Amino acid sequence: MSDLFKKAFSLGLGLTVVSKEKIEKTVDDLVERGKLAPGESKAFVERLLERGEEEQGQLKRVIQEQVKRVLQEAGVASESDVTSLEQRVAVLEKKLAEMHQTPQLQLDESPAPSEDSPPLKGNEIE
């Protein structure tokens, strides 16, 4: 009986790649060999399918966590990081556009001192 549960457990683990038809065939084989009562076969298939779905969900979560960890270690930006940067860029673009629309203050452009002018002394201002 423990051998049957080992096979069932192994079969449950392999459900991520095994089709329902293959499970039914394996269970039918167990019935033919007298390892499983015919009345229990349908319930057994359903339990194996449920177990397979659970295992598939757990495997999916483990894979997602591993991929996330690897991407973080590699320094790849997350979706939220990219969204945050896009928002910051939009704000900066808006500010830049506003700066180009407002007139620039003109600085007093007095001519530079010529070479003939005497040098300034101490606190003298031109």
Secondary structure, DSSP 8 states (H G I E B T S, - for coil): -HHHHHHHHHHHHGGGT--HHHHHHHHHHHHHTTSS-GGGHHHHHHHHHHHHHHHHHHHHHHHHHHHHHHHHHTT---HHHHHHHHHHHHHHHHHHHHHHHS------------TTS----TT---
